[in-house]
C-alpha cells in the first residue's frame, strides 16, 4: 500500500512538472511576442532618466530572453551605453565588441565601433603616464577611418587622431628635454627627430625643430643648425610659445655669430 501511494505521488509530481514546464514555455512565447518592445521602451525610459542600473537590467533581460529578436541589437548597444555613461569603459568596450562580433548585420555596428573607439580615447591617460592605451586608441581610430571612410563620425575621428598624436608627441618632446638637461644631446636629437618625422601635424612640430636646432648648436653643427633655424623662421614661428620665441632669437644670434665669423 505504501509503495502504491509513493507511485501515485511520483506520477502526480511528474504531471505537475510537465505542466509547469509547458506553462513557462508558453509564458516565454507570450513574452517574445508581446512584451519585448514594451520592455525595451521601459529600458530606454530609465536610460534617458539616467537610471542606468534599471536600464541595464531590462536590456540584459531582452538579450538573454530574446537573443535573435528585433530588439536584441538595440538592447546590446544601449547596454554598452549604460556602462559608458558610468565610466565603466572596459566593460563598455566588451559589450560593444559583443554587438560587433555577434550581430554583424545590425545597423548599429558602425555606431558600436565608434563608441568603442571613443572609450579607448577616454582611457588614454595624461601624456606623462604609460602610452599603451593611447597607442591602442590611435590604432582603433585609424581602423575606423579605414573601414568607414564616409562615416558621419569621421570629423570626430580625425579630431581624436590629432588629440592622441599631440599626447604622443608631447611625451617625446619631454623625453628629449630630459636628455638635454642631462647634456646627452645625441639622445635628445633622436626624440626630436621622432616628432619631426611622425608628428608634423601637431603643435609640437615647431618645438621639436627648435629643440633640434639647439642641440645641433651644442654639438657645433652650425651649418645644419642655421638651415633649420631659417626654416623655422619661415614656417613655424606661430606655433612657438613666448618663451620659445625668446630662445629662438637667442639661438639665432649665437648661430649667426658662429657661422658669419671668419673661417666658417
N, C-alpha and C positions, 0 to 999 in steps of 0.2 A: 504493500500500500504506500509506504514512504517513497519507494522507487518510482511508483506511478505518479505521485504528487510532484516529485522533482522533475520528471519528464514533462509534465504539463507546464510547470514553471518555465523550463527552458524553451518550450515551444512558444509560450506567451511572450517571453523576453525576446526571442528571435523575431517574432512578428512586430513587436514594438520598435526594435532596432531598424527593421526594414522600413516601417512606416516613417520613422524619424529621418532616415537617410533620404527616402523619397521626398519627404517634406522639405528638407534642406536643399535638395537639388531643385525642387520646384521654386523655392524661395530665391535661389541664385538665378534661376531663369527669369523670374519676375524682376529681380534687381537689374539684370543686364538689359532687359527690355524697357523698363520704365523709370528706374531711379538714377542711372549713371549721369545723365545730363543734369538732373537736379543736384546731385552730389557735387558735380564739377562746379556748378554755379555757386553753390554754398561755399566751396573751397575758394573760388575767386572772390566772393564777398569778404571772406576772412582775410584773404591776401591783400585786397585793396584797403582794408581797415588796419593793416599791419599786424594782424593777429596771425603770425607766421606759424606758430605751433599748431593751431587748429587747422590752418590751411594745409600744412604738411600731413596731418593725419588723414584728411579727406583725399588728397592727391595720392597718397600711398595706398589707401583703400581701393581707389579706382585701378591703380597699376596692378595690384595683386588679384583683384576680383574680376577685372575685365581687360586683361593684357592685350588683347587683339581688337579691342573696341575702338569706336570713333573718337573717344576722348583720351585714349591711352597716351598718345604723344603729347597732347596738351598738358595732361596731368604730370607727365615726366618732366616736361620743360619747366612748368611752374613749381614743381617740387624742387628742382635745382635752383630756381629763382628764390625760393624761401631761404635756402642756405646762403645764397649770395647776399641777400638782404641782411642776414645776421652776421656777415663777415666770416662765415664758416666756409672759407673759399676752397679748401682742398676737397671737402665733401661735395661742394657745388660742382667742382670740376669733374668729380667722379660721376655725378648724376647727369651732367651734360654729356659726358662720354657714353653713358648708358643709352641715351637717346640716339647719339650719332652712330653707335655700333649696331644697335638692335632695331632701329626704326629708320633705315636709310632712305626710305621713300617719303618720309614726312617733310612737309613744307617748312618745318621748324629746325631742320638740321643746320641750315646756314646760321640762323639766329643762335642756336646752341653752340656752334663752333666759335662764333664771335664772342659770346658771353664767356665761354671757356678761356678764350684768349685774353679777354679783359681781366678775368680772375687772375691769370698768371701775371699780368701787368700790375695788378693791385698787390700781389705778393712780392713784387720786386722791391728790395729794400733800399735804404739810403746808399748812395754810391760808396760810402766808407765801409760797408759791410760786404759779405760774400756776394759775388756777382752771378752765381749759378742760376738763380731764379730769373735774373734779368736776361741772361743768355737764352734761357728757355722761353721766356716771353717773346723775345725778339724772333726766335725761330718759329714760334707759332704765328706771329704776326706776318712774317714772310710767307708762311704756308697759306694763311688765309687769303692774302692778296693774290697769290698764285692760283688758288682754287676758285676764288670768287672775284675775278678782276673787275666785274661790273657791279659789285655789291653796293648797296646803299651805305654800308659801313666802311667803304674804302677810305673816304676822307678821314674818318676817325682812326682807322688802322694806320694810315700814313702819319698822322699826328702822333700816335703812340709809338711808332717806329722811331721817330725823331726823339721822342722823350726817352726811350730806352737807350738810344745811341748817345744822347747827352750824358746819361749816367755813366756809361762805359768809358766815354771819352774823358769825363771829369776824373774818374778813378785813375786813368793812365796819366793825366796831367799831374795829379797829386803825387803819384809814384815818381814821375820824372823830377818834380821839385824836391822830393826827399833825397834823391840821388844828387841833385845839385847842392843841397845842404851838406851832403857828405863829400862834396867835391869829386864825385865819381861821374864826370861829365860824359864819358863814352856810354855809360849805362843810361844816363838821363836821355841822351840822344836817341837811344833805341825806343824809349817810350814816347818821346815827342814824334818820332818818325811814324810810330804806330797810329797816332792820332791823325797825322798829316795824310797818311796813305788810306786809312779806313774810315775816317770820320770827318771828311772835308765839309760836309753839310752842317756840322754842328757849330755852336758858338765857340767851342774850344779850339777850332782850327787856327784862328789867328794867334791865340795864346801859345799854341804848340810851335808855330813858326817863330814867334818871338823868343820863346824859350830855347829853341834850336839855334837861333842866331846868337844868343848869349853864350851858349855852350861852345859854338864854333869860335867865338872871340876868345873864350877862356882857353881853348886849345890852339889858339893863334892861327886858325884857319880863316884869315882875314878876308880874302877874296870871296870865299863862299858866304861868309857872314854878311858882307856888303851886298852881294847879289840878293840874298834872301831878305835883307832889310829893305832894299829898294822895292822888292815885290810886295812886302807888307805895306809900305808907304803908298803904293799904287792901288792895292786891293786888300783891305782887311783892317784898316785903322778903326772903322766904325764898330768893330766887334771887340775892341780892346777897352778895358776899364781905364779910369783916370790914372790909377797907379801904374798900369801897364804902359800908358802913353808917356808918362814921365820916364819910365825905364827905356822906352823906345828912343826918346830924344837923347838920353844919356849914352845909350849904347851906340847910337848913330854918330855922336860926336867922337867917341873913342875909336870907332872903326874908321871914320874919315881921317882921323889923326894918324892912324897906323898905315892906312892904305895910300894916303897922299904924301907921306913922308918920303924923302929920298931913299932909293933902294927898294921900294915896294911897288 
